[in-house]
Amino acid sequence: MPKTDKTKQEAMIQIGVTIGLTLFTVVGGMVFYHLVEKLSWVDAWYFVMITLTTVGYGDISPQTELGRVVTPVFIIIGIGLITSLITGVNKMVVRRRTERKEARLQQTKRKN
């Protein structure tokens, strides 16, 4: 397998794993906040998304001790996941742009 194909495959695996972990974290967070904080499913989803992206409007906050202990850990996990996802997508976009530029350069060289 050529090196570029292997690199593409590794990048796709990284993005896939990160998306899977992010979905697992979102669903797990929703279940946690629904059961522990007694939030509705919509409010739990909203709180998870606002917390993972570190927007933190402050309109919903953990009211139980367990919720207050878990939320900072959840924030740290969220920062790592979102950063990893953005980095993986960015690498893929940059790689595709580089490949397109190299292909155009090769076509130009062939014409000349």
N, C-alpha and C positions, 0 to 999 in steps of 0.2 A: 504494500500500500504506500503510495507516495506521501511524503511528509505533509504536504498541504491538505490532503484528504484526511490524514490522521488528526491534524490540528483542527480541521472543521468538525470532525466527529467528536473530538474531546470537548470543543466549545459547545456543541449541541447537547452533549451529555451533561455538561456543567449547567447549562441553562435549564434543561429538563429536570435535573435534580433540584435546582433552586426553585423552580416553579412548583414542583411537587412538595418541597418542604414549606414553601410559602402557603400553599393551599392547606396543607396539614396544620400549619400554625393558625391560619385564619379560622378554619373549622374548629380546631381545638380551643381556640380563644373564645369563639362564639359559644361553644358548649359550656366552657368554664364560666363565662360571665352570665350566661342564661341561668345556670344552676346556682352559682355562688352568690352573684349580685342580684339575682331575680330580675334581670333585664329581659325585655321581650326579645324575640329573635332579631327583629329589625334593629332595635337599640343595641343589641350585642354585636351585630355585624357593623353598625355604625361606629361603636366604641372601638372595636378591633381595628377597623380601617384607620380611624383617626389616630389611634395609639401607635400602630405599626409604622405609619408614615410620619410620626412625631409632630403632627399638626397640633393636636391637643387643644381643642376649642375650650374645654373646661366645663361644658354644659352637662356632661355626664362624668362622674368620677366614682372610683371604687368606695363603697361604704363599709365593707367588712374588713376585718384585719387580714384575712387570707387574701382578699382582693388587693389590698394595699401592699402586701408582701410579693404577690405574683406579678403585679403590673410593672414594676421596674425591670424585672427579669424579662418580661414579655417585650418591653421597649427595647432592651439591649438585643434580644433575639431579632426583633423586627428591623432594627438598624442594620444588623449584619445581613439579614436576608435581602432587604431592599437594596443595600449597597452591592451585594453579590449579583443580584438580578440586573441592576443597571450596568455594572461592569461587564457582565457576560454579553448583554445585548450590545453594548458599546463596542466591545471587541469584535463581535460578529459584523457590525455595520462597518467598522474601519477596515476589517479584512476584505469585505465585499468591495468596498470602494477601491482599495489597493489592487485587488484582482482585476477590476474593470479598467483601472488606469494602465496596469501592466498589459492587459489584452489589447487596449487601444494603441499602446506604444509598440507592441509587437506587430499589429496590423500596419501601422505607419512605416515601420522598418521594412516589412515585406513589400509594400508598395514602392518604396524607394529603392 
